[in-house]
């Protein structure tokens, strides 16, 4: 978002009445599936508004490789390798 127009949003998926909403990345994680409609509507609204805007964006296309971009924004080699790490599943 610092270099190109965009949007970043957190969508709350906790619902105490339904008993869902444990923290991410644990065995109890669940979400209120009804919240997905709101997230989808927000993403679609953003896309429609973007496509209907007069915003110039062709000149902002990044022409390099993703790893090169990560280096340009000061990501360390270790961080970059973490992005590309693949865990083996037995």
Residue pairs with C-beta under 8 A, 6 or more apart in sequence:
1 7
1 8
3 60
4 57
4 60
5 50
5 55
5 57
7 46
9 39
9 42
11 35
11 38
11 39
11 42
12 35
13 20
13 21
13 31
13 32
13 35
13 36
14 20
14 21
14 31
14 32
15 21
15 32
15 34
15 35
18 32
19 30
20 30
20 31
20 32
21 30
21 31
21 32
22 28
22 29
22 30
23 29
62 69
64 72
67 80
70 79
70 80
70 83
71 80
